[in-house]
Amino acid sequence: MKKIPASIQSLHIDGATYKLNPVTITPTFINFFYGNNGSGKSTIAETLKNSSGITWSNNTASQDCKLYVYNADYIKANLANYDNLPGVF
């Protein structure tokens, strides 16, 4: 099955975990990043959140897209203590 391309053509990551060995990711329409602690997942999230290192497709500009990063910071800011609602997030 052919993967659907994303509006982001590539993502160049050169911070934190990747400082000595920068990488370029070519994402598709749906992406999941998983790995051990310290493997660079948060660095990828920060790169996306800061819109740094992103190469957009020819017909897309950064202002045309809203990026959402659903990580621990998102959960803490939006869900963790939502009106003292009991539950697990």
Backbone as CSV, one residue per row, in Angstrom:
resi,resn,N_x,N_y,N_z,CA_x,CA_y,CA_z,C_x,C_y,C_z
1,MET,0.836,-1.170,0.000,0.000,0.000,0.000,0.890,1.246,0.000
2,LYS,0.613,2.169,-0.895,1.374,3.402,-0.976,0.959,4.339,0.164
3,LYS,1.938,4.921,0.839,1.653,5.842,1.938,1.261,7.202,1.392
4,ILE,0.333,7.860,2.063,-0.127,9.187,1.664,0.887,10.217,2.153
5,PRO,1.392,11.079,1.265,2.360,12.087,1.707,1.706,13.139,2.600
6,ALA,2.504,13.743,3.444,2.027,14.778,4.354,2.322,16.155,3.782
7,SER,1.761,17.179,4.421,2.070,18.554,4.040,3.505,18.905,4.407
8,ILE,4.051,18.186,5.377,5.451,18.369,5.741,6.269,17.382,4.918
9,GLN,7.139,17.905,4.077,7.988,17.045,3.241,9.109,16.423,4.051
10,SER,9.718,17.230,4.925,10.798,16.708,5.749,10.912,17.507,7.040
11,LEU,11.531,16.861,8.008,11.735,17.453,9.326,13.181,17.184,9.712
12,HIS,13.978,18.249,9.781,15.394,18.109,10.123,15.547,18.332,11.628
13,ILE,16.122,17.348,12.308,16.255,17.393,13.759,17.727,17.354,14.121
14,ASP,18.161,18.393,14.871,19.571,18.468,15.238,19.779,18.951,16.672
15,GLY,18.768,18.815,17.517,18.895,19.244,18.898,18.928,18.072,19.858
16,ALA,19.330,18.333,21.096,19.351,17.367,22.200,19.926,16.014,21.776
17,THR,19.102,14.982,21.762,19.548,13.623,21.444,20.236,13.554,20.084
18,TYR,19.845,14.408,19.150,20.342,14.355,17.772,21.463,15.354,17.498
19,LYS,21.974,16.014,18.537,22.973,17.061,18.337,24.217,16.543,17.604
20,LEU,24.704,15.378,17.981,25.899,14.828,17.339,25.590,14.088,16.048
21,ASN,24.360,13.602,15.922,23.961,12.852,14.728,22.598,13.348,14.229
22,PRO,22.576,14.504,13.556,21.299,15.030,13.059,20.630,14.041,12.101
23,VAL,19.302,14.068,12.083,18.540,13.204,11.186,17.500,14.031,10.451
24,THR,17.054,13.526,9.322,15.956,14.117,8.573,14.887,13.047,8.418
25,ILE,13.683,13.379,8.849,12.535,12.483,8.783,11.654,12.929,7.620
26,THR,11.163,11.994,6.834,10.200,12.302,5.775,8.864,11.690,6.180
27,PRO,8.039,12.474,6.874,6.782,11.926,7.398,5.756,11.644,6.308
28,THR,4.812,10.780,6.656,3.660,10.511,5.808,2.432,11.091,6.512
29,PHE,1.263,10.801,6.008,0.040,11.407,6.516,-0.203,11.099,7.997
30,ILE,0.084,9.883,8.438,-0.063,9.492,9.839,1.276,8.967,10.331
31,ASN,1.719,9.471,11.501,3.014,9.084,12.046,2.901,8.819,13.544
32,PHE,3.639,7.836,14.008,3.756,7.540,15.425,5.235,7.470,15.750
33,PHE,5.624,8.134,16.816,7.007,8.068,17.276,7.008,7.402,18.643
34,TYR,7.733,6.314,18.766,7.820,5.613,20.038,9.243,5.121,20.242
35,GLY,9.603,4.933,21.487,10.945,4.449,21.787,11.225,4.560,23.262
36,ASN,12.395,4.113,23.645,12.818,4.164,25.044,12.995,5.606,25.504
37,ASN,13.029,5.793,26.814,13.335,7.108,27.367,14.701,7.550,26.855
38,GLY,14.781,8.829,26.481,16.044,9.366,25.997,16.353,9.072,24.545
39,SER,15.380,8.498,23.824,15.652,8.150,22.425,15.338,9.281,21.445
40,GLY,14.735,10.388,21.911,14.532,11.553,21.046,13.097,11.908,20.711
41,LYS,12.121,11.239,21.309,10.708,11.530,21.001,10.347,12.974,21.347
42,SER,10.759,13.440,22.511,10.453,14.816,22.930,11.183,15.835,22.068
43,THR,12.367,15.494,21.589,13.104,16.392,20.689,12.360,16.544,19.368
44,ILE,11.807,15.459,18.857,10.994,15.523,17.640,9.763,16.400,17.893
45,ALA,9.107,16.198,19.040,7.914,16.987,19.383,8.247,18.472,19.490
46,GLU,9.363,18.809,20.120,9.766,20.211,20.265,10.091,20.833,18.913
47,THR,10.725,20.071,18.033,11.036,20.573,16.692,9.749,20.917,15.948
48,LEU,8.747,20.044,16.045,7.451,20.313,15.412,6.758,21.508,16.060
49,LYS,6.749,21.525,17.385,6.068,22.591,18.129,6.657,23.965,17.799
50,ASN,7.989,24.023,17.657,8.668,25.292,17.362,8.705,25.609,15.873
51,SER,8.203,24.701,15.052,8.199,24.860,13.584,9.599,25.106,13.033
52,SER,10.584,24.503,13.666,11.953,24.652,13.170,12.356,23.391,12.423
53,GLY,13.126,23.563,11.373,13.601,22.424,10.612,12.566,21.789,9.706
54,ILE,11.412,22.438,9.526,10.333,21.877,8.714,10.439,22.374,7.276
55,THR,10.368,21.450,6.334,10.252,21.795,4.916,8.843,21.414,4.493
56,TRP,8.075,22.404,4.077,6.680,22.189,3.681,6.592,21.808,2.211
57,SER,5.523,21.121,1.843,5.308,20.789,0.433,5.110,22.070,-0.362
58,ASN,5.211,21.969,-1.670,5.195,23.149,-2.544,3.966,24.028,-2.387
59,ASN,2.812,23.452,-2.125,1.582,24.234,-2.062,1.157,24.569,-0.638
60,THR,2.041,24.402,0.323,1.684,24.607,1.717,2.652,25.584,2.366
61,ALA,2.109,26.478,3.180,2.919,27.391,3.982,2.639,27.106,5.451
62,SER,3.584,27.439,6.308,3.423,27.138,7.727,2.158,27.756,8.306
63,GLN,1.773,28.920,7.838,0.568,29.574,8.357,-0.720,28.888,7.886
64,ASP,-0.608,28.001,6.901,-1.780,27.266,6.413,-2.155,26.090,7.318
65,CYS,-1.228,25.682,8.180,-1.444,24.486,9.006,-1.276,24.804,10.483
66,LYS,-2.067,24.164,11.284,-1.933,24.255,12.730,-1.413,22.920,13.223
67,LEU,-0.234,22.925,13.829,0.354,21.704,14.340,-0.037,21.508,15.798
68,TYR,-0.436,20.309,16.140,-0.738,19.948,17.517,0.219,18.849,17.946
69,VAL,0.859,19.041,19.070,1.763,18.039,19.613,1.130,17.505,20.889
70,TYR,0.688,16.264,20.848,0.044,15.634,21.994,1.093,14.865,22.784
71,ASN,1.764,15.568,23.683,2.803,14.966,24.502,2.503,15.227,25.980
72,ALA,3.453,14.952,26.844,3.247,15.135,28.284,2.916,16.585,28.621
73,ASP,3.531,17.545,27.933,3.226,18.964,28.181,1.769,19.276,27.839
74,TYR,1.266,18.715,26.752,-0.130,18.922,26.364,-1.074,18.354,27.423
75,ILE,-0.790,17.151,27.870,-1.645,16.516,28.881,-1.644,17.332,30.171
76,LYS,-0.472,17.785,30.597,-0.362,18.576,31.820,-1.141,19.887,31.708
77,ALA,-1.055,20.537,30.555,-1.710,21.834,30.365,-3.214,21.715,30.135
78,ASN,-3.676,20.611,29.567,-5.072,20.540,29.142,-5.927,19.478,29.822
79,LEU,-5.313,18.450,30.389,-6.108,17.348,30.897,-5.824,16.942,32.344
80,ALA,-4.612,17.062,32.781,-4.186,16.451,34.040,-5.059,16.811,35.232
81,ASN,-5.379,18.057,35.403,-6.178,18.471,36.553,-7.417,19.231,36.103
82,TYR,-8.109,18.688,35.171,-9.278,19.350,34.626,-10.393,19.387,35.665
83,ASP,-10.495,20.499,36.357,-11.567,20.736,37.332,-11.680,19.590,38.347
84,ASN,-10.512,19.054,38.758,-10.454,17.953,39.730,-11.287,16.761,39.327
85,LEU,-11.448,16.552,38.036,-12.189,15.407,37.517,-11.386,14.127,37.770
86,PRO,-11.963,13.156,38.479,-11.206,11.922,38.709,-11.079,11.125,37.413
87,GLY,-9.942,10.524,37.221,-9.746,9.712,36.033,-8.281,9.547,35.729
88,VAL,-7.998,8.828,34.714,-6.615,8.580,34.310,-6.429,9.138,32.909
89,PHE,-5.419,9.974,32.756,-5.103,10.531,31.450,-3.658,10.208,31.140
